[in-house]
Amino acid sequence: MSTRLRARNILMVLAGVAGLLMKGWFAESLGDLAHSYLGNLAVSFAVYFLVSLAAGNRLNRLLIGVIALLIVEIFELADGFKIMANVYDPFDYLANALGVALAYLVDVSSTRLVQANSKNP
């Protein structure tokens, strides 16, 4: 993995964490939907890029997405491993999947941009 892609992945993890931290602020303007599901979306997004960082070049994007989805869905199913207060909501699974899908799309599109920019410094 190139230095630029590693930096991009770290930036995307931080973006996911920022989304989680700003969930309350978004909930004020976007309402209950943001309050209920933005955290799942943001964490799932961050987990995808964490798995990508850990995998380096050893795994393809699809496998990274599957592993990230398994992590967040098992966390949801296990009631936050009793670490976090968690209220069961079946739509959390969908929000997790959407977060991983969004991360996958960002990964594909931004990788192309990073690679194009590295060819033309």
MMTF fields as JSON, N, C-alpha, C and O atoms, coordinates in Angstrom:
{
  "mmtfVersion": "1.0.0",
  "mmtfProducer": "UNKNOWN",
  "numBonds": 483,
  "numAtoms": 484,
  "numGroups": 121,
  "numChains": 1,
  "numModels": 1,
  "chainsPerModel": [1],
  "groupsPerChain": [121],
  "chainIdList": ["A"],
  "bondAtomList": [4, 2, 8, 6, 12, 10, 16, 14, 20, 18, 24, 22, 28, 26, 32, 30, 36, 34, 40, 38, 44, 42, 48, 46, 52, 50, 56, 54, 60, 58, 64, 62, 68, 66, 72, 70, 76, 74, 80, 78, 84, 82, 88, 86, 92, 90, 96, 94, 100, 98, 104, 102, 108, 106, 112, 110, 116, 114, 120, 118, 124, 122, 128, 126, 132, 130, 136, 134, 140, 138, 144, 142, 148, 146, 152, 150, 156, 154, 160, 158, 164, 162, 168, 166, 172, 170, 176, 174, 180, 178, 184, 182, 188, 186, 192, 190, 196, 194, 200, 198, 204, 202, 208, 206, 212, 210, 216, 214, 220, 218, 224, 222, 228, 226, 232, 230, 236, 234, 240, 238, 244, 242, 248, 246, 252, 250, 256, 254, 260, 258, 264, 262, 268, 266, 272, 270, 276, 274, 280, 278, 284, 282, 288, 286, 292, 290, 296, 294, 300, 298, 304, 302, 308, 306, 312, 310, 316, 314, 320, 318, 324, 322, 328, 326, 332, 330, 336, 334, 340, 338, 344, 342, 348, 346, 352, 350, 356, 354, 360, 358, 364, 362, 368, 366, 372, 370, 376, 374, 380, 378, 384, 382, 388, 386, 392, 390, 396, 394, 400, 398, 404, 402, 408, 406, 412, 410, 416, 414, 420, 418, 424, 422, 428, 426, 432, 430, 436, 434, 440, 438, 444, 442, 448, 446, 452, 450, 456, 454, 460, 458, 464, 462, 468, 466, 472, 470, 476, 474, 480, 478],
  "bondOrderList": [1, 1, 1, 1, 1, 1, 1, 1, 1, 1, 1, 1, 1, 1, 1, 1, 1, 1, 1, 1, 1, 1, 1, 1, 1, 1, 1, 1, 1, 1, 1, 1, 1, 1, 1, 1, 1, 1, 1, 1, 1, 1, 1, 1, 1, 1, 1, 1, 1, 1, 1, 1, 1, 1, 1, 1, 1, 1, 1, 1, 1, 1, 1, 1, 1, 1, 1, 1, 1, 1, 1, 1, 1, 1, 1, 1, 1, 1, 1, 1, 1, 1, 1, 1, 1, 1, 1, 1, 1, 1, 1, 1, 1, 1, 1, 1, 1, 1, 1, 1, 1, 1, 1, 1, 1, 1, 1, 1, 1, 1, 1, 1, 1, 1, 1, 1, 1, 1, 1, 1],
  "groupList": [{"groupName": "MET", "atomNameList": ["N", "CA", "C", "O"], "elementList": ["N", "C", "C", "O"], "formalChargeList": [0, 0, 0, 0], "bondAtomList": [1, 0, 2, 1, 3, 2], "bondOrderList": [1, 1, 2], "singleLetterCode": "M", "chemCompType": "L-PEPTIDE LINKING"}, {"groupName": "SER", "atomNameList": ["N", "CA", "C", "O"], "elementList": ["N", "C", "C", "O"], "formalChargeList": [0, 0, 0, 0], "bondAtomList": [1, 0, 2, 1, 3, 2], "bondOrderList": [1, 1, 2], "singleLetterCode": "S", "chemCompType": "L-PEPTIDE LINKING"}, {"groupName": "THR", "atomNameList": ["N", "CA", "C", "O"], "elementList": ["N", "C", "C", "O"], "formalChargeList": [0, 0, 0, 0], "bondAtomList": [1, 0, 2, 1, 3, 2], "bondOrderList": [1, 1, 2], "singleLetterCode": "T", "chemCompType": "L-PEPTIDE LINKING"}, {"groupName": "ARG", "atomNameList": ["N", "CA", "C", "O"], "elementList": ["N", "C", "C", "O"], "formalChargeList": [0, 0, 0, 0], "bondAtomList": [1, 0, 2, 1, 3, 2], "bondOrderList": [1, 1, 2], "singleLetterCode": "R", "chemCompType": "L-PEPTIDE LINKING"}, {"groupName": "LEU", "atomNameList": ["N", "CA", "C", "O"], "elementList": ["N", "C", "C", "O"], "formalChargeList": [0, 0, 0, 0], "bondAtomList": [1, 0, 2, 1, 3, 2], "bondOrderList": [1, 1, 2], "singleLetterCode": "L", "chemCompType": "L-PEPTIDE LINKING"}, {"groupName": "ALA", "atomNameList": ["N", "CA", "C", "O"], "elementList": ["N", "C", "C", "O"], "formalChargeList": [0, 0, 0, 0], "bondAtomList": [1, 0, 2, 1, 3, 2], "bondOrderList": [1, 1, 2], "singleLetterCode": "A", "chemCompType": "L-PEPTIDE LINKING"}, {"groupName": "ASN", "atomNameList": ["N", "CA", "C", "O"], "elementList": ["N", "C", "C", "O"], "formalChargeList": [0, 0, 0, 0], "bondAtomList": [1, 0, 2, 1, 3, 2], "bondOrderList": [1, 1, 2], "singleLetterCode": "N", "chemCompType": "L-PEPTIDE LINKING"}, {"groupName": "ILE", "atomNameList": ["N", "CA", "C", "O"], "elementList": ["N", "C", "C", "O"], "formalChargeList": [0, 0, 0, 0], "bondAtomList": [1, 0, 2, 1, 3, 2], "bondOrderList": [1, 1, 2], "singleLetterCode": "I", "chemCompType": "L-PEPTIDE LINKING"}, {"groupName": "VAL", "atomNameList": ["N", "CA", "C", "O"], "elementList": ["N", "C", "C", "O"], "formalChargeList": [0, 0, 0, 0], "bondAtomList": [1, 0, 2, 1, 3, 2], "bondOrderList": [1, 1, 2], "singleLetterCode": "V", "chemCompType": "L-PEPTIDE LINKING"}, {"groupName": "GLY", "atomNameList": ["N", "CA", "C", "O"], "elementList": ["N", "C", "C", "O"], "formalChargeList": [0, 0, 0, 0], "bondAtomList": [1, 0, 2, 1, 3, 2], "bondOrderList": [1, 1, 2], "singleLetterCode": "G", "chemCompType": "PEPTIDE LINKING"}, {"groupName": "LYS", "atomNameList": ["N", "CA", "C", "O"], "elementList": ["N", "C", "C", "O"], "formalChargeList": [0, 0, 0, 0], "bondAtomList": [1, 0, 2, 1, 3, 2], "bondOrderList": [1, 1, 2], "singleLetterCode": "K", "chemCompType": "L-PEPTIDE LINKING"}, {"groupName": "TRP", "atomNameList": ["N", "CA", "C", "O"], "elementList": ["N", "C", "C", "O"], "formalChargeList": [0, 0, 0, 0], "bondAtomList": [1, 0, 2, 1, 3, 2], "bondOrderList": [1, 1, 2], "singleLetterCode": "W", "chemCompType": "L-PEPTIDE LINKING"}, {"groupName": "PHE", "atomNameList": ["N", "CA", "C", "O"], "elementList": ["N", "C", "C", "O"], "formalChargeList": [0, 0, 0, 0], "bondAtomList": [1, 0, 2, 1, 3, 2], "bondOrderList": [1, 1, 2], "singleLetterCode": "F", "chemCompType": "L-PEPTIDE LINKING"}, {"groupName": "GLU", "atomNameList": ["N", "CA", "C", "O"], "elementList": ["N", "C", "C", "O"], "formalChargeList": [0, 0, 0, 0], "bondAtomList": [1, 0, 2, 1, 3, 2], "bondOrderList": [1, 1, 2], "singleLetterCode": "E", "chemCompType": "L-PEPTIDE LINKING"}, {"groupName": "ASP", "atomNameList": ["N", "CA", "C", "O"], "elementList": ["N", "C", "C", "O"], "formalChargeList": [0, 0, 0, 0], "bondAtomList": [1, 0, 2, 1, 3, 2], "bondOrderList": [1, 1, 2], "singleLetterCode": "D", "chemCompType": "L-PEPTIDE LINKING"}, {"groupName": "HIS", "atomNameList": ["N", "CA", "C", "O"], "elementList": ["N", "C", "C", "O"], "formalChargeList": [0, 0, 0, 0], "bondAtomList": [1, 0, 2, 1, 3, 2], "bondOrderList": [1, 1, 2], "singleLetterCode": "H", "chemCompType": "L-PEPTIDE LINKING"}, {"groupName": "TYR", "atomNameList": ["N", "CA", "C", "O"], "elementList": ["N", "C", "C", "O"], "formalChargeList": [0, 0, 0, 0], "bondAtomList": [1, 0, 2, 1, 3, 2], "bondOrderList": [1, 1, 2], "singleLetterCode": "Y", "chemCompType": "L-PEPTIDE LINKING"}, {"groupName": "PRO", "atomNameList": ["N", "CA", "C", "O"], "elementList": ["N", "C", "C", "O"], "formalChargeList": [0, 0, 0, 0], "bondAtomList": [1, 0, 2, 1, 3, 2], "bondOrderList": [1, 1, 2], "singleLetterCode": "P", "chemCompType": "L-PEPTIDE LINKING"}, {"groupName": "GLN", "atomNameList": ["N", "CA", "C", "O"], "elementList": ["N", "C", "C", "O"], "formalChargeList": [0, 0, 0, 0], "bondAtomList": [1, 0, 2, 1, 3, 2], "bondOrderList": [1, 1, 2], "singleLetterCode": "Q", "chemCompType": "L-PEPTIDE LINKING"}],
  "groupTypeList": [0, 1, 2, 3, 4, 3, 5, 3, 6, 7, 4, 0, 8, 4, 5, 9, 8, 5, 9, 4, 4, 0, 10, 9, 11, 12, 5, 13, 1, 4, 9, 14, 4, 5, 15, 1, 16, 4, 9, 6, 4, 5, 8, 1, 12, 5, 8, 16, 12, 4, 8, 1, 4, 5, 5, 9, 6, 3, 4, 6, 3, 4, 4, 7, 9, 8, 7, 5, 4, 4, 7, 8, 13, 7, 12, 13, 4, 5, 14, 9, 12, 10, 7, 0, 5, 6, 8, 16, 14, 17, 12, 14, 16, 4, 5, 6, 5, 4, 9, 8, 5, 4, 5, 16, 4, 8, 14, 8, 1, 1, 2, 3, 4, 8, 18, 5, 6, 1, 10, 6, 17],
  "groupIdList": [1, 2, 3, 4, 5, 6, 7, 8, 9, 10, 11, 12, 13, 14, 15, 16, 17, 18, 19, 20, 21, 22, 23, 24, 25, 26, 27, 28, 29, 30, 31, 32, 33, 34, 35, 36, 37, 38, 39, 40, 41, 42, 43, 44, 45, 46, 47, 48, 49, 50, 51, 52, 53, 54, 55, 56, 57, 58, 59, 60, 61, 62, 63, 64, 65, 66, 67, 68, 69, 70, 71, 72, 73, 74, 75, 76, 77, 78, 79, 80, 81, 82, 83, 84, 85, 86, 87, 88, 89, 90, 91, 92, 93, 94, 95, 96, 97, 98, 99, 100, 101, 102, 103, 104, 105, 106, 107, 108, 109, 110, 111, 112, 113, 114, 115, 116, 117, 118, 119, 120, 121],
  "secStructList": [7, 7, 2, 2, 2, 2, 2, 2, 2, 2, 2, 2, 2, 2, 2, 2, 2, 2, 2, 2, 2, 6, 2, 2, 2, 2, 2, 2, 2, 2, 7, 2, 2, 2, 2, 2, 2, 2, 2, 2, 2, 2, 2, 2, 2, 2, 2, 2, 2, 2, 2, 2, 2, 2, 2, 6, 6, 1, 1, 7, 2, 2, 2, 2, 2, 2, 2, 2, 2, 2, 2, 2, 2, 2, 2, 2, 2, 6, 4, 4, 4, 4, 6, 1, 7, 7, 7, 7, 7, 6, 2, 2, 2, 2, 2, 2, 2, 2, 2, 2, 2, 2, 2, 2, 2, 2, 2, 2, 2, 2, 2, 2, 2, 2, 2, 2, 2, 2, 2, 7, 7],
  "xCoordList": [0.857, 0.0, 0.903, 1.845, 0.59, 1.398, 1.162, 0.168, 2.097, 1.986, 0.744, 0.079, 0.433, -0.756, -2.045, -2.963, -2.11, -3.313, -3.421, -4.522, -2.294, -2.31, -2.804, -3.611, -2.32, -2.755, -4.244, -4.968, -4.692, -6.122, -6.95, -7.994, -6.497, -7.236, -7.316, -8.364, -6.216, -6.222, -7.185, -7.93, -7.174, -8.098, -9.554, -10.409, -9.843, -11.208, -11.636, -12.8, -10.706, -11.028, -11.393, -12.38, -10.582, -10.861, -12.179, -12.885, -12.514, -13.813, -14.959, -15.969, -14.81, -15.833, -15.979, -17.096, -14.863, -14.891, -15.534, -16.326, -15.2, -15.806, -17.317, -18.075, -17.753, -19.185, -19.873, -20.978, -19.217, -19.771, -19.837, -20.84, -18.782, -18.741, -19.732, -20.223, -20.023, -20.925, -22.368, -23.224, -22.636, -23.978, -25.029, -26.096, -24.746, -25.698, -25.983, -27.13, -24.955, -25.122, -25.979, -26.868, -25.706, -26.517, -27.954, -28.887, -28.135, -29.481, -30.336, -31.553, -29.705, -30.461, -31.069, -32.183, -30.332, -30.842, -31.539, -32.441, -31.13, -31.708, -32.73, -33.457, -32.792, -33.82, -33.445, -32.272, -34.491, -34.326, -33.566, -32.868, -33.693, -32.996, -31.485, -30.8, -30.984, -29.545, -29.173, -28.14, -30.01, -29.713, -29.653, -28.815, -30.534, -30.627, -29.588, -29.107, -29.237, -28.45, -27.129, -26.303, -26.905, -25.662, -24.44, -23.396, -24.561, -23.454, -23.076, -21.894, -24.075, -23.805, -23.123, -22.153, -23.641, -23.074, -21.625, -20.756, -21.363, -20.028, -19.026, -17.907, -19.423, -18.517, -18.229, -17.086, -19.248, -19.046, -18.094, -17.246, -18.24, -17.353, -15.914, -15.003, -15.709, -14.369, -13.793, -12.607, -14.609, -14.126, -13.631, -12.625, -14.316, -13.858, -12.42, -11.575, -12.148, -10.81, -9.788, -8.602, -10.225, -9.327, -8.911, -7.738, -9.871, -9.555, -8.636, -7.704, -8.89, -8.043, -6.607, -5.656, -6.451, -5.111, -4.422, -3.242, -5.155, -4.574, -4.21, -3.218, -5.011, -4.785, -3.665, -3.024, -3.425, -2.411, -2.813, -3.921, -1.938, -2.226, -2.601, -2.689, -2.822, -3.053, -4.476, -4.701, -5.439, -6.838, -7.416, -7.013, -8.38, -9.057, -10.186, -10.551, -10.727, -11.748, -12.99, -13.56, -13.402, -14.608, -14.422, -15.314, -13.278, -13.013, -12.883, -13.32, -12.291, -12.211, -13.619, -13.905, -14.491, -15.878, -16.608, -17.36, -16.401, -17.055, -16.568, -17.372, -15.258, -14.704, -15.23, -15.622, -15.238, -15.75, -17.217, -17.635, -17.992, -19.416, -19.607, -20.463, -18.832, -18.922, -18.601, -19.284, -17.574, -17.193, -18.339, -18.716, -18.894, -19.931, -21.249, -21.98, -21.555, -22.807, -22.711, -23.687, -21.557, -21.38, -21.412, -21.973, -20.81, -20.868, -22.324, -22.713, -23.12, -24.538, -25.28, -26.06, -25.035, -25.701, -25.34, -26.174, -24.085, -23.614, -23.921, -23.359, -24.806, -25.228, -24.042, -23.904, -23.186, -22.038, -21.0, -20.209, -20.991, -20.063, -20.154, -19.205, -21.308, -21.565, -20.605, -20.482, -19.925, -19.031, -19.823, -19.61, -20.729, -21.523, -22.997, -23.441, -23.729, -25.176, -25.749, -25.472, -26.527, -27.032, -28.504, -28.883, -29.324, -30.746, -30.974, -30.58, -31.612, -31.815, -32.725, -33.818, -32.252, -33.015, -32.588, -31.431, -33.485, -33.087, -32.579, -31.849, -32.948, -32.458, -30.99, -30.358, -30.45, -29.015, -28.185, -27.13, -28.664, -27.94, -27.872, -26.845, -28.968, -28.993, -28.068, -27.335, -28.098, -27.207, -25.747, -24.923, -25.416, -24.048, -23.66, -22.568, -24.558, -24.283, -24.12, -23.258, -24.939, -24.817, -23.486, -22.881, -23.035, -21.743, -20.589, -19.678, -20.619, -19.569, -19.663, -18.637, -20.878, -21.044, -20.533, -19.881, -20.824, -20.324, -18.797, -18.161, -18.216, -16.751, -16.159, -15.136, -16.8, -16.335, -16.333, -15.364, -17.419, -17.511, -16.469, -15.86, -16.266, -15.238, -13.854, -13.006, -13.63, -12.351, -12.072, -10.988, -13.043, -12.859, -12.601, -11.65, -13.44, -13.3, -12.058, -11.376, -11.757, -10.596, -9.274, -8.257, -9.268, -8.046, -7.656, -6.48, -8.634, -8.354, -7.761, -6.819, -8.311, -7.796, -6.381, -5.52, -6.141, -4.817, -3.785, -2.683, -4.137, -3.201, -2.946, -1.82, -3.981, -3.793, -2.905, -2.057, -3.086, -2.273, -0.835, 0.079, -0.627, 0.754, 1.532, 2.762, 0.831, 1.487, 1.88, 2.837, 1.118, 1.369, 1.689, 0.831, 2.893, 3.192, 3.235, 3.476],
  "yCoordList": [-1.172, 0.0, 1.235, 1.343, 2.139, 3.352, 4.266, 4.149, 5.158, 6.12, 6.985, 7.313, 7.351, 8.182, 7.444, 8.021, 6.153, 5.377, 5.146, 5.167, 4.928, 4.761, 6.051, 6.005, 7.182, 8.476, 8.693, 9.185, 8.328, 8.449, 7.576, 8.012, 6.346, 5.445, 6.001, 5.925, 6.559, 7.163, 8.335, 8.498, 9.151, 10.279, 9.81, 10.446, 8.716, 8.186, 7.615, 7.74, 6.991, 6.526, 7.722, 7.694, 8.772, 9.986, 10.627, 11.178, 10.561, 11.093, 10.298, 10.876, 8.979, 8.152, 8.469, 8.556, 8.644, 8.999, 10.372, 10.571, 11.31, 12.648, 12.556, 13.233, 11.732, 11.541, 11.009, 11.435, 10.075, 9.535, 10.607, 10.727, 11.371, 12.412, 13.538, 14.177, 13.781, 14.879, 14.411, 15.173, 13.169, 12.61, 13.476, 13.713, 13.946, 14.789, 16.081, 16.526, 16.684, 17.93, 17.707, 18.504, 16.61, 16.303, 15.975, 16.303, 15.335, 14.969, 16.193, 16.151, 17.295, 18.526, 19.046, 19.571, 18.901, 19.427, 18.364, 18.688, 17.1, 16.05, 15.185, 14.425, 15.293, 14.591, 13.192, 12.827, 12.423, 11.095, 10.121, 9.241, 10.265, 9.355, 9.442, 8.422, 10.654, 10.841, 10.343, 9.694, 10.642, 10.215, 8.692, 8.15, 8.006, 6.559, 5.811, 4.758, 6.343, 5.523, 6.124, 5.405, 7.4, 8.009, 7.394, 7.235, 7.052, 6.416, 5.084, 4.792, 4.276, 2.995, 3.205, 2.525, 4.145, 4.427, 4.892, 4.422, 5.804, 6.367, 5.325, 5.244, 4.538, 3.512, 2.448, 2.014, 2.024, 1.026, 1.544, 0.805, 2.803, 3.457, 3.408, 3.037, 3.777, 3.786, 2.38, 2.183, 1.404, 0.028, -0.501, -1.209, -0.173, -0.606, -0.139, -0.921, 1.121, 1.644, 1.147, 1.048, 0.834, 0.198, -1.19, -1.556, -1.953, -3.283, -3.147, -3.935, -2.162, -1.919, -1.596, -2.086, -0.781, -0.467, -1.724, -1.948, -2.534, -3.751, -4.764, -5.483, -4.818, -5.808, -5.415, -6.278, -4.111, -3.674, -4.079, -3.775, -4.75, -5.212, -6.691, -7.274, -7.296, -8.741, -9.144, -10.293, -8.244, -8.575, -7.637, -6.479, -8.16, -7.271, -6.528, -6.855, -5.537, -4.673, -5.44, -5.155, -6.403, -7.146, -7.893, -7.884, -8.535, -9.253, -8.291, -8.602, -7.139, -6.11, -5.69, -5.557, -5.484, -5.116, -6.197, -5.891, -7.451, -8.567, -8.635, -8.797, -8.511, -8.556, -7.384, -7.563, -6.194, -5.021, -5.209, -4.899, -5.709, -5.929, -6.977, -6.813, -8.037, -9.054, -8.459, -8.752, -7.636, -7.026, -6.199, -6.371, -5.306, -4.415, -5.145, -4.805, -6.137, -6.872, -7.785, -7.927, -8.406, -9.228, -8.347, -8.732, -7.169, -6.216, -5.884, -5.828, -5.667, -5.348, -6.548, -6.401, -7.715, -8.941, -9.294, -9.803, -9.019, -9.342, -8.221, -8.182, -7.322, -6.22, -5.394, -5.084, -5.043, -4.19, -4.863, -4.188, -6.205, -6.983, -6.538, -6.696, -5.982, -5.482, -4.355, -4.026, -3.763, -2.632, -1.336, -0.4, -1.299, -0.092, -0.408, -1.542, 0.591, 0.443, 0.364, 1.222, -0.638, -0.868, -1.235, -2.103, -0.587, -0.901, -1.621, -1.134, -2.782, -3.57, -2.831, -2.388, -2.712, -2.108, -2.808, -2.689, -3.531, -4.273, -3.378, -3.85, -2.111, -1.213, -0.834, -0.294, -1.116, -0.896, -1.756, -1.329, -2.962, -3.833, -3.21, -3.287, -2.597, -1.916, -0.709, -0.483, 0.066, 1.233, 0.8, 1.471, -0.316, -0.839, -1.206, -0.877, -1.882, -2.284, -1.058, -1.043, -0.039, 1.187, 1.894, 2.455, 1.872, 2.476, 1.777, 2.431, 0.455, -0.31, -0.085, 0.053, -0.047, 0.198, 1.585, 1.745, 2.573, 3.924, 3.944, 4.567, 3.267, 3.197, 2.517, 2.955, 1.454, 0.752, 1.7, 1.752, 2.438, 3.374, 4.482, 4.857, 5.003, 6.028, 5.449, 6.116, 4.209, 3.539, 3.408, 3.758, 2.906, 2.711, 4.044, 4.171, 5.024, 6.302, 7.073, 7.653, 7.086, 7.868, 7.171, 7.843, 5.855, 5.146, 5.545, 5.754, 5.648, 6.07, 7.474, 7.742, 8.363, 9.733, 9.773, 10.477, 9.017, 8.998, 8.442, 8.979, 7.372, 6.767, 7.686, 7.764, 8.382, 9.316, 10.476, 10.916, 10.978, 12.074, 11.66, 12.473, 10.408, 9.959, 9.761, 9.809, 9.54, 9.432, 10.809, 10.943, 11.825, 13.196, 14.074, 14.836, 13.987, 14.756, 16.223, 16.961],
  "zCoordList": [0.0, 0.0, 0.0, 0.785, -0.885, -0.989, 0.215, 0.931, 0.404, 1.507, 1.343, 2.325, 0.115, -0.127, 0.214, 0.797, -0.157, 0.167, 1.67, 2.218, 2.341, 3.792, 4.462, 5.39, 3.991, 4.536, 4.269, 5.134, 3.082, 2.753, 3.688, 4.175, 3.948, 4.836, 6.25, 6.892, 6.734, 8.071, 8.109, 9.075, 7.064, 6.976, 6.968, 7.585, 6.283, 6.235, 7.588, 7.969, 8.316, 9.67, 10.539, 11.274, 10.446, 11.221, 10.815, 11.659, 9.539, 9.08, 9.693, 10.097, 9.765, 10.403, 11.879, 12.389, 12.567, 13.981, 14.163, 15.084, 13.295, 13.366, 13.168, 13.862, 12.235, 12.022, 13.265, 13.602, 13.95, 15.188, 16.27, 16.972, 16.4, 17.431, 17.152, 18.082, 15.889, 15.52, 15.357, 14.908, 15.719, 15.572, 16.256, 15.69, 17.453, 18.185, 17.457, 17.401, 16.901, 16.16, 14.917, 14.617, 14.192, 13.012, 13.405, 12.673, 14.55, 14.991, 15.245, 15.062, 15.67, 15.884, 14.598, 14.596, 13.494, 12.224, 11.372, 10.598, 11.507, 10.666, 11.384, 10.745, 12.707, 13.459, 13.913, 14.001, 14.198, 14.783, 13.894, 14.397, 12.597, 11.684, 11.895, 11.972, 11.985, 12.223, 13.609, 13.78, 14.604, 15.971, 16.072, 16.792, 15.358, 15.466, 14.636, 15.054, 13.468, 12.538, 12.075, 11.513, 12.288, 11.819, 12.497, 11.865, 13.768, 14.478, 13.843, 13.664, 13.501, 12.846, 11.503, 11.169, 10.75, 9.427, 9.555, 8.82, 10.475, 10.633, 11.132, 10.625, 12.114, 12.648, 11.597, 11.455, 10.862, 9.815, 8.744, 8.246, 8.4, 7.443, 7.956, 7.216, 9.21, 9.803, 9.897, 9.634, 10.265, 10.397, 9.054, 9.008, 7.968, 6.64, 6.4, 5.966, 6.68, 6.42, 7.448, 7.132, 8.665, 9.633, 9.155, 9.235, 8.662, 8.125, 6.923, 6.759, 6.088, 4.923, 5.345, 4.736, 6.374, 6.891, 7.409, 7.138, 8.147, 8.723, 7.64, 7.763, 6.587, 5.532, 4.584, 3.984, 4.446, 3.484, 2.076, 1.633, 1.384, 0.02, -0.029, -1.109, 1.137, 1.178, 0.819, 0.44, 0.924, 0.657, -0.385, -0.493, -1.161, -2.108, -1.405, -0.276, -2.076, -1.471, -1.029, 0.024, -1.829, -1.487, -0.167, 0.682, 0.005, 1.244, 2.423, 3.531, 2.19, 3.236, 3.658, 4.848, 2.674, 2.969, 3.745, 4.671, 3.384, 4.084, 5.532, 6.45, 5.735, 7.099, 7.925, 9.078, 7.343, 8.071, 8.422, 9.538, 7.488, 7.747, 8.835, 9.703, 8.801, 9.853, 11.224, 12.205, 11.29, 12.567, 13.131, 14.29, 12.324, 12.856, 13.104, 14.035, 12.286, 12.497, 13.713, 14.45, 13.937, 15.134, 16.383, 17.408, 16.29, 17.402, 17.721, 18.887, 16.687, 16.865, 17.456, 18.397, 16.909, 17.354, 18.794, 19.543, 19.176, 20.523, 21.513, 22.608, 21.13, 21.997, 22.465, 23.649, 21.507, 21.804, 22.671, 23.331, 22.68, 23.518, 24.981, 25.749, 25.353, 26.711, 27.104, 28.284, 26.113, 26.345, 26.245, 27.016, 25.293, 25.037, 25.28, 25.096, 25.686, 25.813, 24.411, 23.572, 24.161, 22.818, 22.907, 23.693, 22.117, 22.045, 20.729, 19.669, 20.797, 19.585, 18.613, 18.967, 17.399, 16.313, 15.033, 14.628, 14.391, 13.193, 12.06, 11.188, 12.056, 11.012, 11.213, 10.306, 12.398, 12.616, 11.663, 11.194, 11.382, 10.455, 9.064, 8.39, 8.645, 7.355, 7.357, 6.393, 8.434, 8.535, 8.493, 7.872, 9.148, 9.091, 7.661, 7.199, 6.975, 5.594, 4.695, 3.816, 4.913, 4.118, 4.397, 3.483, 5.637, 5.98, 5.291, 4.783, 5.27, 4.584, 3.075, 2.408, 2.532, 1.095, 0.712, -0.32, 1.53, 1.274, 1.308, 0.457, 2.283, 2.384, 1.153, 0.628, 0.696, -0.499, -1.711, -2.469, -1.875, -2.999, -2.902, -3.905, -1.702, -1.492, -1.775, -2.367, -1.351, -1.59, -3.081, -3.548, -3.822, -5.263, -5.963, -6.734, -5.694, -6.413, -5.99, -6.835, -4.707, -4.271, -4.598, -4.771, -4.685, -5.085, -6.5, -6.797, -7.352, -8.734, -8.762, -9.509, -7.953, -7.893, -7.329, -7.856, -6.258, -5.636, -6.607, -6.721, -7.301, -8.252, -9.442, -9.933, -9.909, -11.017, -10.597, -11.374, -9.38, -8.884, -8.629, -8.766, -8.26, -7.992, -9.296, -9.294, -10.397, -11.711, -12.255, -13.017, -11.846, -12.287, -11.083, -10.637, -10.553, -9.327, -9.515, -8.559]
}
